[in-house]
Amino acid sequence: MRKFLLAAATVAAFAAPGLAADLPPRPYTKAPTYTPPQQAVYNWTGFYVGGHLGGAFGGGLGGSDGRFLGGVQGGADYQFANQWVLGVEAQYSWLANYRGDVAFPGGSVVTGGNSGLGSVTGRLGYVWGPTLLYAKGGYAFRDGALGVTNAAGVPQAFTATGNRDSGYTVGAGLEYMFAPNWSAKAEYQYYNFGKTTFGAGSPADVVGASFRNDEHTVKAGVNYRFGWGGPPVPHY
């Protein structure tokens, strides 16, 4: 038996090269081409509407204490040159606890403040992934109030100079597209409505008195984006 197995092994060893020569050659297969992972290009072109909450810190009769605000905004953006965004936005904020009183030595009391702040601005931004960093500026308006009373609370006639209810605004912010059609933002916005000075025709103790009409605001908000340019597209 051992002699038989040894003989079979010897025959197989000599026959293997011949059998290998009779096999067909292995077909050539090209290696698959490497495809880098897709990166989303976020499309900011389109209309949007949203809301915001925040605080205001004034420099006028309302004092510098913080006041709560809440409001709405809407606008349109256009993305160009891949990473730049040009847009226009309208915004309005309602202010709480806006009234301020200043008593004068002669007994007169000046009352004023803002119940609302609005703006129509242009904005320019730079896109970095899902993030938009932007600056804004334009026209501002407010729902201002101003009055003078005597010590007994009786309204008094007065005159005043200054463009109290319209002015300019500038600001900057950051917006992040966290889901399809949805973005969140945080921004600072400054409003300036000039300076008011009481003139002749006002109670004697307030004539010549003046005060600023400006507001510093910080806001956080959410926007829903309709997007006429379509969803983000793949980028390789």
Residue frames as a rotation matrix with the C-alpha (Angstrom) as fourth column:
MET 1
0.571 0.821 0.000 0.00
0.821 -0.571 0.000 0.00
0.000 0.000 -1.000 0.00
ARG 2
0.455 -0.462 -0.761 2.79
0.144 -0.805 0.575 2.42
-0.879 -0.371 -0.300 0.90
LYS 3
-0.632 -0.709 0.312 4.51
0.388 0.059 0.920 1.66
-0.671 0.703 0.237 -2.43
PHE 4
-0.117 0.681 0.723 1.26
0.987 -0.003 0.163 2.40
0.113 0.732 -0.672 -4.28
LEU 5
0.801 0.437 -0.410 0.78
0.520 -0.847 0.113 5.79
-0.297 -0.303 -0.905 -2.56
LEU 6
0.036 -0.872 -0.489 4.40
0.083 -0.485 0.871 6.78
-0.996 -0.072 0.055 -3.21
ALA 7
-0.668 -0.258 0.698 4.06
0.663 0.219 0.716 5.95
-0.338 0.941 0.025 -6.88
ALA 8
0.303 0.868 0.393 0.83
0.943 -0.334 0.011 7.97
0.141 0.367 -0.919 -7.17
ALA 9
0.698 -0.082 -0.711 2.43
0.280 -0.883 0.377 11.00
-0.659 -0.462 -0.594 -5.57
THR 10
-0.395 -0.917 -0.053 5.40
0.225 -0.153 0.962 10.81
-0.891 0.368 0.267 -7.93
VAL 11
-0.439 0.313 0.842 3.12
0.898 0.134 0.419 10.68
0.019 0.940 -0.340 -10.97
ALA 12
0.651 0.753 -0.097 1.07
0.758 -0.652 0.025 13.69
-0.044 -0.090 -0.995 -9.72
ALA 13
0.328 -0.603 -0.727 4.23
0.200 -0.708 0.677 15.77
-0.923 -0.367 -0.112 -9.18
PHE 14
-0.730 -0.645 0.225 5.39
0.320 -0.032 0.947 15.24
-0.604 0.763 0.229 -12.74
ALA 15
-0.323 0.685 0.653 1.92
0.932 0.110 0.346 15.77
0.165 0.720 -0.674 -14.24
ALA 16
0.287 0.532 -0.797 1.10
0.729 -0.661 -0.178 19.09
-0.621 -0.530 -0.577 -12.40
PRO 17
-0.479 -0.478 -0.736 3.20
-0.058 -0.819 0.570 21.41
-0.876 0.316 0.364 -14.65
GLY 18
-0.959 0.123 0.257 1.57
0.279 0.216 0.936 20.03
0.060 0.969 -0.242 -17.73
LEU 19
-0.083 0.992 -0.098 -1.91
0.994 0.090 0.069 20.47
0.077 -0.091 -0.993 -16.37
ALA 20
0.122 0.083 -0.989 -1.15
0.456 -0.890 -0.018 24.07
-0.882 -0.448 -0.146 -15.35
ALA 21
-0.829 -0.486 -0.279 0.07
-0.028 -0.462 0.887 24.81
-0.559 0.742 0.369 -18.87
ASP 22
-0.737 0.587 0.334 -3.26
0.601 0.345 0.721 23.65
0.308 0.732 -0.608 -20.28
LEU 23
0.000 0.770 -0.638 -5.33
0.863 -0.323 -0.390 26.07
-0.506 -0.551 -0.664 -18.07
PRO 24
0.367 0.176 0.914 -6.58
0.717 -0.680 -0.157 29.33
0.593 0.712 -0.375 -19.78
PRO 25
-0.724 -0.679 0.124 -4.92
0.466 -0.613 -0.638 32.59
0.509 -0.404 0.760 -18.64
ARG 26
-0.251 0.605 -0.756 -6.64
0.862 -0.216 -0.459 34.59
-0.441 -0.766 -0.467 -15.82
PRO 27
0.306 0.413 0.858 -8.72
0.799 -0.602 0.004 37.46
0.518 0.684 -0.514 -17.27
TYR 28
-0.782 -0.622 0.028 -7.42
0.543 -0.704 -0.458 41.02
0.305 -0.343 0.888 -16.56
THR 29
0.385 0.906 -0.177 -9.67
0.874 -0.296 0.385 43.10
0.296 -0.303 -0.906 -14.28
LYS 30
-0.292 -0.461 0.838 -9.16
0.233 -0.884 -0.405 46.88
0.928 0.077 0.365 -13.97
ALA 31
-0.694 0.001 -0.720 -9.05
0.719 -0.039 -0.694 48.24
-0.029 -0.999 0.026 -10.42
PRO 32
0.380 0.919 0.103 -12.11
0.914 -0.390 0.110 50.35
0.141 0.052 -0.989 -9.52
THR 33
-0.283 -0.421 0.862 -11.70
0.371 -0.876 -0.307 54.12
0.884 0.233 0.405 -9.86
TYR 34
-0.602 0.008 -0.798 -11.55
0.789 -0.145 -0.597 55.98
-0.121 -0.989 0.081 -6.55
THR 35
-0.012 0.673 0.740 -14.49
0.423 -0.667 0.614 58.30
0.906 0.320 -0.276 -6.03
PRO 36
-0.933 -0.357 0.048 -14.09
0.116 -0.425 -0.898 60.85
0.341 -0.832 0.438 -3.25
PRO 37
-0.403 0.824 -0.398 -17.01
0.871 0.212 -0.443 61.29
-0.281 -0.525 -0.803 -0.86
GLN 38
-0.001 0.517 0.856 -19.65
0.662 -0.641 0.388 63.85
0.749 0.568 -0.342 -1.78
GLN 39
-0.768 -0.165 -0.619 -19.68
0.577 -0.598 -0.557 67.21
-0.278 -0.785 0.554 -0.05
ALA 40
0.234 0.960 0.153 -22.93
0.963 -0.207 -0.175 69.16
-0.136 0.188 -0.973 0.14
VAL 41
-0.883 -0.331 0.334 -23.02
0.390 -0.912 0.125 72.66
0.263 0.241 0.934 -1.35
TYR 42
-0.310 0.800 -0.514 -25.63
0.782 -0.093 -0.617 74.62
-0.541 -0.593 -0.597 0.63
ASN 43
-0.551 0.219 0.805 -27.91
0.639 -0.510 0.576 76.75
0.537 0.832 0.141 -1.48
TRP 44
-0.618 0.261 -0.742 -29.01
0.552 -0.528 -0.646 80.00
-0.560 -0.808 0.182 0.19
THR 45
-0.963 0.267 -0.025 -30.86
-0.202 -0.660 0.724 81.39
0.177 0.702 0.690 -2.82
GLY 46
-0.389 0.899 -0.200 -34.56
0.643 0.421 0.640 81.93
0.660 0.121 -0.742 -2.11
PHE 47
-0.009 0.529 0.849 -37.19
-0.461 -0.755 0.466 83.61
0.888 -0.387 0.251 0.04
TYR 48
-0.567 -0.130 -0.813 -37.50
0.572 0.648 -0.503 83.11
0.592 -0.750 -0.293 3.79
VAL 49
0.261 0.612 0.747 -39.70
-0.418 -0.625 0.659 84.05
0.870 -0.484 0.093 6.76
GLY 50
-0.228 -0.379 -0.897 -39.04
0.603 0.668 -0.436 83.61
0.764 -0.640 0.076 10.46
GLY 51
0.823 0.489 0.288 -39.14
0.035 -0.550 0.834 84.91
0.567 -0.677 -0.470 13.99
HIS 52
-0.256 -0.964 -0.075 -36.72
0.298 -0.005 -0.955 86.05
0.920 -0.267 0.288 16.68
LEU 53
0.884 0.358 -0.300 -36.31
0.392 -0.217 0.894 86.74
0.255 -0.908 -0.332 20.41
GLY 54
-0.126 -0.989 0.075 -33.73
0.727 -0.143 -0.672 88.83
0.676 -0.030 0.737 22.20
GLY 55
0.323 0.149 -0.934 -33.00
0.850 -0.480 0.217 91.96
-0.416 -0.865 -0.282 24.18
ALA 56
0.373 -0.165 0.913 -32.53
0.524 -0.775 -0.354 95.71
0.766 0.610 -0.203 23.63
PHE 57
0.065 -0.453 -0.889 -30.28
0.923 -0.312 0.227 98.13
-0.380 -0.835 0.398 25.48
GLY 58
0.584 0.361 0.727 -31.10
0.700 -0.677 -0.226 101.79
0.411 0.641 -0.648 24.83
GLY 59
-0.559 -0.799 -0.223 -29.28
0.823 -0.503 -0.263 105.06
0.098 -0.331 0.939 25.19
GLY 60
-0.472 0.460 0.752 -32.32
0.058 -0.835 0.547 107.32
0.880 0.301 0.367 25.31
LEU 61
-0.213 0.480 0.851 -35.03
-0.880 -0.473 0.046 108.09
0.424 -0.739 0.523 27.83
GLY 62
0.734 0.529 -0.426 -35.68
-0.353 0.833 0.426 104.37
0.580 -0.162 0.798 28.23
GLY 63
0.501 -0.626 0.597 -32.30
-0.743 0.042 0.667 104.06
-0.443 -0.779 -0.445 29.95
SER 64
-0.236 -0.732 -0.639 -29.65
-0.915 0.388 -0.107 101.43
0.326 0.560 -0.762 29.39
ASP 65
-0.341 0.165 0.925 -31.43
-0.561 0.754 -0.341 98.60
-0.754 -0.635 -0.164 31.20
GLY 66
-0.994 -0.077 -0.081 -32.16
-0.112 0.626 0.772 95.56
-0.009 0.776 -0.631 29.10
ARG 67
-0.120 0.993 0.002 -35.64
-0.765 -0.091 -0.637 95.03
-0.632 -0.078 0.771 27.70
PHE 68
-0.391 0.069 0.918 -37.10
0.301 0.952 0.056 91.91
-0.870 0.298 -0.393 26.17
LEU 69
-0.211 0.368 -0.906 -37.98
-0.860 -0.510 -0.007 91.94
-0.464 0.778 0.424 22.48
GLY 70
-0.388 0.124 0.913 -39.60
0.346 0.938 0.020 89.56
-0.854 0.324 -0.407 20.04
GLY 71
0.035 0.382 -0.924 -40.46
-0.659 -0.686 -0.308 89.89
-0.751 0.620 0.228 16.39
VAL 72
0.616 0.247 0.748 -40.61
0.401 0.719 -0.567 88.63
-0.678 0.649 0.344 12.84
GLN 73
-0.209 -0.679 -0.704 -38.46
-0.519 -0.533 0.668 88.89
-0.829 0.505 -0.241 9.73
GLY 74
0.611 0.336 0.717 -38.61
0.422 0.628 -0.654 88.03
-0.670 0.702 0.243 6.06
GLY 75
0.186 -0.598 -0.780 -36.40
-0.638 -0.677 0.367 88.46
-0.747 0.429 -0.507 3.05
ALA 76
0.994 0.034 0.102 -34.68
0.060 0.616 -0.786 87.01
-0.090 0.787 0.610 0.02
ASP 77
0.202 -0.979 -0.005 -31.12
-0.352 -0.077 0.933 85.90
-0.914 -0.186 -0.360 -0.67
TYR 78
0.962 -0.038 -0.272 -29.16
-0.250 0.289 -0.924 85.26
0.113 0.957 0.269 -3.84
GLN 79
0.469 -0.828 0.308 -26.01
0.061 0.378 0.924 83.12
-0.881 -0.414 0.228 -3.77
PHE 80
0.968 -0.206 -0.145 -23.35
-0.184 -0.184 -0.966 83.96
0.172 0.961 -0.216 -6.37
ALA 81
0.183 -0.978 -0.104 -19.70
-0.706 -0.057 -0.706 83.14
0.684 0.202 -0.701 -7.10
ASN 82
-0.145 -0.148 -0.978 -20.18
0.190 0.966 -0.174 79.91
0.971 -0.211 -0.112 -5.15
GLN 83
-0.291 -0.127 -0.948 -19.69
0.898 0.305 -0.317 81.28
0.329 -0.944 0.025 -1.63
TRP 84
-0.997 -0.025 -0.076 -21.15
0.050 -0.941 -0.335 84.81
-0.063 -0.338 0.939 -1.55
VAL 85
-0.225 0.974 -0.027 -24.71
0.971 0.226 0.082 85.74
0.086 -0.007 -0.996 -0.66
LEU 86
-0.985 0.047 0.164 -26.44
-0.042 -0.998 0.037 89.06
0.165 0.030 0.986 -1.36
GLY 87
-0.392 0.888 -0.242 -29.85
0.861 0.447 0.244 89.71
0.325 -0.112 -0.939 0.16
VAL 88
-0.612 0.345 0.712 -32.50
-0.378 -0.918 0.119 92.08
0.695 -0.196 0.692 1.46
GLU 89
-0.535 0.385 -0.752 -34.42
0.734 0.653 -0.188 91.73
0.418 -0.653 -0.632 4.71
ALA 90
-0.147 0.569 0.809 -37.35
-0.434 -0.772 0.464 93.43
0.889 -0.283 0.361 6.47
GLN 91
-0.494 -0.123 -0.861 -37.61
0.631 0.631 -0.452 93.01
0.599 -0.766 -0.234 10.23
TYR 92
0.025 0.495 0.869 -39.81
-0.469 -0.762 0.447 94.23
0.883 -0.418 0.213 13.07
SER 93
-0.577 -0.266 -0.772 -39.41
0.542 0.583 -0.605 93.76
0.612 -0.767 -0.193 16.84
TRP 94
0.539 0.744 0.395 -41.83
0.004 -0.471 0.882 94.55
0.842 -0.474 -0.257 19.67
LEU 95
-0.596 -0.802 0.046 -40.21
0.044 -0.090 -0.995 95.83
0.802 -0.591 0.089 22.89
ALA 96
0.443 0.679 -0.585 -41.42
0.660 0.194 0.725 95.30
0.606 -0.708 -0.363 26.46
ASN 97
0.538 -0.173 -0.825 -41.00
0.733 -0.388 0.559 97.82
-0.417 -0.905 -0.082 29.31
TYR 98
-0.035 -0.590 0.807 -40.00
0.933 -0.309 -0.185 100.53
0.358 0.746 0.561 26.88
ARG 99
0.697 0.432 0.572 -41.15
0.291 -0.900 0.325 103.65
0.655 -0.060 -0.753 28.80
GLY 100
-0.287 -0.802 -0.524 -38.70
0.925 -0.090 -0.369 105.95
0.249 -0.591 0.768 30.56
ASP 101
0.806 0.561 0.189 -39.31
0.460 -0.795 0.396 109.05
0.373 -0.232 -0.898 32.70
VAL 102
-0.417 -0.906 -0.078 -36.91
0.809 -0.331 -0.485 111.89
0.414 -0.265 0.871 33.55
ALA 103
0.668 0.640 -0.380 -37.88
0.744 -0.567 0.354 114.47
0.011 -0.519 -0.855 36.21
PHE 104
-0.152 -0.679 0.718 -36.47
0.536 -0.667 -0.518 118.03
0.831 0.306 0.465 35.98
PRO 105
-0.804 -0.284 -0.523 -35.80
0.592 -0.299 -0.748 120.42
0.056 -0.911 0.408 38.89
GLY 106
-0.870 0.490 0.061 -38.69
-0.487 -0.872 0.053 122.71
0.080 0.016 0.997 37.86
GLY 107
-0.317 0.782 0.537 -41.21
-0.436 0.382 -0.814 119.90
-0.842 -0.493 0.220 38.19
SER 108
0.341 0.417 -0.843 -41.50
-0.939 0.117 -0.322 118.90
-0.036 0.901 0.432 34.53
VAL 109
-0.046 -0.293 0.955 -41.37
-0.213 0.937 0.278 115.21
-0.976 -0.190 -0.106 33.65
VAL 110
-0.085 -0.065 -0.994 -40.27
-0.995 -0.036 0.088 114.04
-0.041 0.997 -0.061 30.22
THR 111
0.169 0.244 0.955 -41.56
-0.261 0.945 -0.195 110.62
-0.950 -0.216 0.224 29.15
GLY 112
0.281 -0.075 -0.957 -40.38
-0.959 -0.039 -0.279 108.65
-0.017 0.996 -0.083 26.15
GLY 113
-0.282 -0.434 0.856 -39.39
-0.367 0.873 0.322 105.31
-0.886 -0.224 -0.405 24.75
ASN 114
-0.552 0.041 -0.833 -39.80
-0.811 0.207 0.548 102.81
0.195 0.978 -0.081 21.93
SER 115
0.200 0.660 0.724 -42.53
-0.647 0.644 -0.408 100.22
-0.736 -0.387 0.556 21.65
GLY 116
0.753 0.054 0.656 -41.18
0.355 0.806 -0.474 98.79
-0.554 0.589 0.588 18.41
LEU 117
-0.091 -0.841 -0.534 -38.15
-0.505 -0.423 0.752 98.76
-0.858 0.338 -0.386 16.12
GLY 118
0.777 0.356 0.520 -38.16
0.258 0.573 -0.778 98.05
-0.575 0.738 0.353 12.41
SER 119
-0.154 -0.855 -0.495 -35.65
-0.438 -0.391 0.810 97.96
-0.886 0.341 -0.314 9.60
VAL 120
0.962 0.210 0.177 -35.24
0.072 0.430 -0.900 97.34
-0.264 0.878 0.398 5.89
THR 121
0.281 -0.955 -0.090 -31.66
-0.579 -0.244 0.778 96.34
-0.765 -0.167 -0.622 5.17
GLY 122
0.657 -0.298 -0.692 -29.37
-0.513 0.496 -0.701 94.87
0.552 0.816 0.172 2.60
ARG 123
0.586 -0.529 0.613 -26.95
-0.491 0.370 0.789 92.19
-0.644 -0.764 -0.043 3.66
LEU 124
0.430 -0.583 -0.690 -23.82
-0.685 0.287 -0.669 90.60
0.588 0.760 -0.276 2.29
GLY 125
0.627 -0.139 0.767 -22.56
-0.600 0.542 0.589 87.24
-0.497 -0.829 0.257 3.51
TYR 126
-0.247 -0.756 -0.606 -19.93
-0.901 0.410 -0.145 84.57
0.358 0.510 -0.782 3.00
VAL 127
0.801 0.598 -0.036 -20.85
-0.568 0.777 0.270 80.88
0.189 -0.196 0.962 3.02
TRP 128
-0.460 -0.888 0.024 -18.65
-0.835 0.424 -0.350 78.36
0.301 -0.181 -0.936 4.81
GLY 129
-0.954 0.233 -0.188 -20.27
0.256 0.960 -0.112 74.91
0.154 -0.155 -0.976 4.63
PRO 130
-0.088 0.994 -0.058 -23.71
0.874 0.105 0.475 75.21
0.478 -0.009 -0.878 6.24
THR 131
0.061 0.017 -0.998 -22.73
0.797 -0.603 0.038 78.51
-0.601 -0.797 -0.051 7.91
LEU 132
0.248 0.063 0.967 -23.40
0.717 -0.682 -0.140 82.02
0.651 0.728 -0.214 6.59
LEU 133
-0.210 -0.381 -0.900 -21.47
0.827 -0.560 0.044 84.92
-0.521 -0.736 0.433 8.14
TYR 134
0.049 0.383 0.923 -23.01
0.864 -0.480 0.153 88.26
0.501 0.790 -0.354 7.16
ALA 135
-0.807 -0.154 -0.570 -23.09
0.402 -0.851 -0.339 92.04
-0.433 -0.502 0.748 7.66
LYS 136
-0.029 0.885 0.465 -26.19
0.972 -0.083 0.218 94.18
0.232 0.458 -0.858 7.18
GLY 137
-0.715 -0.152 -0.682 -27.21
0.397 -0.892 -0.217 97.83
-0.576 -0.426 0.698 7.08
GLY 138
-0.571 0.534 0.624 -29.95
0.616 -0.223 0.755 100.17
0.542 0.816 -0.202 5.91
TYR 139
-0.411 0.549 0.728 -33.05
-0.389 -0.828 0.404 102.12
0.824 -0.118 0.554 6.94
ALA 140
-0.752 0.189 -0.632 -34.50
0.618 0.537 -0.575 101.94
0.230 -0.823 -0.520 10.46
PHE 141
-0.283 0.708 0.647 -37.78
-0.365 -0.703 0.610 103.13
0.887 -0.063 0.458 11.95
ARG 142
-0.899 -0.008 -0.438 -39.41
0.386 0.462 -0.799 102.95
0.209 -0.887 -0.412 15.37
ASP 143
0.236 0.961 0.144 -42.68
0.471 -0.243 0.848 103.47
0.850 -0.132 -0.510 17.20
GLY 144
-0.727 -0.651 -0.217 -41.42
0.538 -0.345 -0.769 106.18
0.426 -0.676 0.602 19.50
ALA 145
0.522 0.849 -0.077 -43.25
0.696 -0.372 0.614 108.17
0.493 -0.375 -0.785 22.16
LEU 146
-0.700 -0.712 -0.043 -42.34
0.622 -0.580 -0.525 111.54
0.349 -0.395 0.850 23.67
GLY 147
0.387 0.859 0.335 -44.26
0.466 -0.496 0.733 113.78
0.796 -0.128 -0.592 26.06
VAL 148
-0.808 -0.567 0.159 -43.88
0.186 -0.502 -0.844 116.39
0.559 -0.653 0.511 28.79
THR 149
0.374 0.904 -0.208 -46.08
0.558 -0.040 0.829 116.78
0.741 -0.426 -0.520 31.89
ASN 150
-0.028 -0.332 0.943 -45.98
-0.616 -0.737 -0.277 119.03
0.787 -0.589 -0.184 34.94
ALA 151
-0.876 -0.405 0.264 -45.67
-0.440 0.441 -0.782 117.76
0.200 -0.801 -0.564 38.51
ALA 152
-0.266 0.870 0.415 -49.41
-0.664 0.147 -0.733 117.14
-0.698 -0.471 0.539 38.62
GLY 153
-0.520 -0.016 0.854 -49.27
0.365 0.900 0.239 114.95
-0.772 0.436 -0.463 35.51
VAL 154
0.605 0.748 -0.273 -50.94
0.107 -0.416 -0.903 117.45
-0.789 0.517 -0.331 33.19
PRO 155
0.222 -0.539 0.812 -49.56
0.955 0.288 -0.071 117.30
-0.196 0.792 0.579 29.62
GLN 156
0.271 -0.257 -0.928 -47.50
0.042 -0.960 0.278 120.34
-0.962 -0.114 -0.249 28.58
ALA 157
0.999 0.027 0.041 -46.86
0.045 -0.136 -0.990 121.78
-0.021 0.990 -0.137 25.13
PHE 158
0.236 -0.971 -0.037 -43.30
-0.010 -0.040 0.999 121.43
-0.972 -0.236 -0.019 23.84
THR 159
0.870 -0.133 -0.476 -41.17
-0.485 -0.051 -0.873 121.66
0.091 0.990 -0.109 20.74
ALA 160
0.354 -0.780 0.516 -38.23
-0.107 0.515 0.851 119.45
-0.929 -0.356 0.099 19.87
THR 161
0.365 -0.353 -0.861 -35.73
-0.931 -0.160 -0.329 119.08
-0.022 0.922 -0.387 17.08
GLY 162
-0.623 -0.668 0.407 -34.34
-0.620 0.739 0.263 115.84
-0.477 -0.088 -0.875 15.72
ASN 163
-0.099 0.524 -0.846 -35.47
-0.817 0.443 0.370 113.02
0.569 0.727 0.384 13.49
ARG 164
-0.314 -0.081 0.946 -36.76
-0.904 0.330 -0.272 110.77
-0.290 -0.941 -0.177 16.27
ASP 165
0.355 0.659 0.663 -38.62
-0.449 0.742 -0.498 108.03
-0.820 -0.121 0.559 14.39
SER 166
0.984 -0.134 0.118 -36.43
0.173 0.548 -0.819 107.21
0.045 0.826 0.562 11.40
GLY 167
0.450 -0.893 0.002 -32.72
-0.728 -0.365 0.580 106.62
-0.517 -0.262 -0.815 11.10
TYR 168
0.206 -0.473 -0.857 -30.18
-0.744 0.493 -0.451 103.97
0.635 0.731 -0.250 10.14
THR 169
0.744 0.002 0.668 -29.11
-0.499 0.666 0.554 100.56
-0.444 -0.746 0.496 11.35
VAL 170
0.045 -0.748 -0.662 -26.06
-0.791 0.378 -0.480 98.34
0.610 0.546 -0.575 11.00
GLY 171
0.523 0.139 0.841 -25.36
-0.729 0.585 0.357 94.86
-0.442 -0.799 0.407 12.26
ALA 172
-0.358 -0.633 -0.686 -23.72
-0.810 0.576 -0.109 91.48
0.464 0.517 -0.719 11.78
GLY 173
0.354 0.533 0.768 -24.63
-0.829 0.559 -0.007 87.89
-0.433 -0.635 0.640 12.43
LEU 174
-0.828 -0.547 -0.125 -24.18
-0.555 0.769 0.315 84.21
-0.077 0.330 -0.941 11.81
GLU 175
0.305 0.952 -0.013 -26.77
-0.919 0.290 -0.268 81.87
-0.251 0.093 0.963 10.30
TYR 176
-0.764 -0.577 0.291 -26.59
-0.535 0.817 0.215 78.07
-0.362 0.009 -0.932 10.24
MET 177
0.037 0.758 -0.651 -28.58
-0.909 0.297 0.294 75.75
0.416 0.581 0.699 7.94
PHE 178
-0.575 -0.307 0.758 -29.35
-0.735 0.602 -0.313 72.88
-0.360 -0.737 -0.572 10.31
ALA 179
-0.311 0.518 0.797 -31.96
0.355 0.841 -0.408 71.05
-0.882 0.156 -0.446 8.20
PRO 180
-0.707 0.115 0.698 -33.42
0.690 -0.107 0.716 71.23
0.157 0.988 -0.004 4.68
ASN 181
-0.015 0.694 0.720 -35.25
0.468 -0.632 0.618 74.58
0.884 0.346 -0.315 4.40
TRP 182
0.909 0.354 -0.218 -34.44
0.341 -0.335 0.878 75.55
0.238 -0.873 -0.426 8.02
SER 183
-0.161 -0.967 0.196 -31.78
0.479 -0.250 -0.841 77.86
0.863 -0.042 0.504 9.42
ALA 184
0.688 0.258 -0.678 -31.03
0.725 -0.289 0.625 79.40
-0.034 -0.922 -0.385 12.82
LYS 185
0.111 -0.641 0.759 -29.34
0.434 -0.656 -0.618 82.75
0.894 0.398 0.206 13.36
ALA 186
0.411 -0.074 -0.908 -27.76
0.835 -0.369 0.408 84.96
-0.365 -0.927 -0.090 16.01
GLU 187
-0.020 -0.393 0.919 -27.11
0.754 -0.609 -0.244 88.63
0.656 0.689 0.309 15.33
TYR 188
-0.297 -0.101 -0.949 -26.25
0.700 -0.699 -0.145 92.01
-0.649 -0.708 0.279 16.78
GLN 189
-0.057 0.316 0.947 -28.02
0.849 -0.483 0.212 95.08
0.525 0.816 -0.241 15.38
TYR 190
-0.603 -0.216 -0.768 -27.54
0.613 -0.742 -0.272 98.76
-0.511 -0.634 0.580 16.24
TYR 191
0.227 0.748 0.623 -30.24
0.917 -0.381 0.122 101.38
0.329 0.543 -0.772 15.59
ASN 192
-0.699 -0.448 -0.557 -29.59
0.600 -0.792 -0.115 105.13
-0.389 -0.415 0.822 15.56
PHE 193
0.230 0.865 0.446 -32.37
0.949 -0.301 0.094 107.75
0.215 0.401 -0.890 15.41
GLY 194
-0.094 -0.368 0.925 -30.31
0.308 -0.894 -0.325 110.85
0.947 0.254 0.197 16.04
LYS 195
-0.777 -0.251 -0.577 -30.58
0.628 -0.250 -0.737 113.27
0.041 -0.935 0.352 18.94
THR 196
0.243 0.918 0.313 -33.61
0.721 -0.387 0.575 115.12
0.649 0.085 -0.756 20.32
THR 197
-0.840 -0.480 -0.253 -33.30
0.534 -0.649 -0.542 118.60
0.096 -0.590 0.802 21.82
PHE 198
0.204 0.937 -0.285 -36.15
0.961 -0.246 -0.122 120.56
-0.184 -0.249 -0.951 23.48
GLY 199
-0.654 -0.422 0.627 -36.57
0.621 -0.773 0.128 124.05
0.431 0.473 0.768 22.08
ALA 200
-0.942 0.336 0.025 -38.50
-0.314 -0.849 -0.425 127.25
-0.121 -0.408 0.905 22.75
GLY 201
-0.129 0.964 -0.234 -42.16
-0.774 0.049 0.631 126.66
0.620 0.263 0.740 23.48
SER 202
0.037 0.045 -0.998 -41.32
0.409 0.911 0.056 123.89
0.912 -0.411 0.015 25.95
PRO 203
0.939 0.228 -0.258 -41.47
0.314 -0.258 0.913 124.30
0.142 -0.939 -0.314 29.75
ALA 204
0.710 -0.670 0.220 -38.57
-0.617 -0.741 -0.264 126.50
0.339 0.052 -0.939 30.84
ASP 205
0.325 -0.639 0.697 -36.80
-0.726 0.303 0.617 123.82
-0.606 -0.707 -0.365 32.84
VAL 206
0.387 -0.192 0.902 -36.50
0.388 0.921 0.030 121.44
-0.837 0.338 0.431 29.87
VAL 207
0.989 -0.049 -0.138 -35.50
-0.144 -0.496 -0.856 123.97
-0.026 0.867 -0.498 27.17
GLY 208
0.268 -0.946 -0.183 -32.08
-0.925 -0.201 -0.321 122.96
0.267 0.255 -0.929 25.82
ALA 209
-0.009 -0.244 0.970 -32.20
-0.585 0.788 0.193 119.47
-0.811 -0.566 -0.150 27.32
SER 210
0.200 0.019 -0.980 -31.25
-0.936 0.298 -0.186 116.74
0.289 0.954 0.077 24.86
PHE 211
0.101 -0.166 0.981 -30.97
-0.491 0.849 0.194 112.96
-0.865 -0.502 0.004 24.71
ARG 212
-0.792 -0.449 -0.413 -29.87
-0.590 0.393 0.705 110.27
-0.154 0.803 -0.576 22.29
ASN 213
0.449 0.885 0.120 -32.21
-0.762 0.450 -0.466 107.93
-0.467 0.117 0.877 20.42
ASP 214
-0.200 -0.538 -0.819 -30.34
-0.827 0.541 -0.153 104.69
0.525 0.646 -0.554 19.85
GLU 215
0.698 0.444 0.562 -30.75
-0.655 0.714 0.249 101.01
-0.291 -0.542 0.789 20.59
HIS 216
-0.548 -0.784 -0.293 -28.36
-0.823 0.568 0.017 98.07
0.153 0.250 -0.956 20.82
THR 217
0.539 0.803 0.252 -30.03
-0.820 0.569 -0.060 94.70
-0.192 -0.174 0.966 20.24
VAL 218
-0.792 -0.610 -0.006 -29.05
-0.595 0.771 0.225 91.04
-0.133 0.182 -0.974 20.30
LYS 219
0.295 0.951 -0.099 -31.35
-0.922 0.256 -0.291 88.45
-0.251 0.177 0.952 18.70
ALA 220
-0.859 -0.372 0.353 -31.62
-0.247 0.903 0.351 84.73
-0.449 0.214 -0.868 18.11
GLY 221
0.068 0.938 -0.339 -34.05
-0.821 -0.141 -0.554 83.47
-0.567 0.316 0.760 15.50
VAL 222
-0.449 -0.068 0.891 -35.18
0.302 0.927 0.223 80.74
-0.841 0.369 -0.396 13.15
ASN 223
-0.282 0.325 -0.903 -35.98
-0.833 -0.550 0.062 81.03
-0.476 0.770 0.426 9.42
TYR 224
0.195 0.339 0.920 -37.93
0.335 0.859 -0.387 78.81
-0.922 0.384 0.054 7.06
ARG 225
-0.480 -0.516 -0.709 -36.43
-0.509 -0.495 0.704 78.96
-0.714 0.700 -0.025 3.56
PHE 226
0.594 0.801 0.078 -38.53
-0.329 0.329 -0.885 78.32
-0.735 0.500 0.459 0.48
GLY 227
-0.277 -0.922 0.269 -35.50
-0.117 0.311 0.943 78.04
-0.954 0.229 -0.194 -1.84
TRP 228
0.737 0.540 -0.407 -36.26
-0.446 -0.065 -0.893 78.81
-0.509 0.839 0.193 -5.48
GLY 229
0.076 -0.806 -0.586 -32.81
-0.988 0.018 -0.153 77.45
0.135 0.591 -0.795 -6.40
GLY 230
0.553 0.183 -0.813 -33.53
-0.255 0.966 0.044 73.89
0.793 0.183 0.581 -5.24
PRO 231
0.989 -0.147 0.026 -31.89
0.031 0.377 0.926 71.70
-0.146 -0.914 0.378 -2.59
PRO 232
0.245 -0.968 -0.058 -28.13
-0.679 -0.214 0.703 71.43
-0.693 -0.132 -0.709 -1.94
VAL 233
0.867 -0.006 -0.498 -26.30
-0.426 0.509 -0.748 69.78
0.258 0.861 0.438 -4.83
PRO 234
0.784 -0.616 0.069 -23.43
0.464 0.657 0.594 67.26
-0.412 -0.434 0.801 -4.58
HIS 235
0.751 -0.643 -0.154 -19.92
-0.643 -0.656 -0.395 68.57
0.153 0.396 -0.906 -4.96
TYR 236
0.880 -0.461 -0.112 -16.86
0.461 0.887 -0.029 66.41
0.113 -0.027 0.993 -5.65
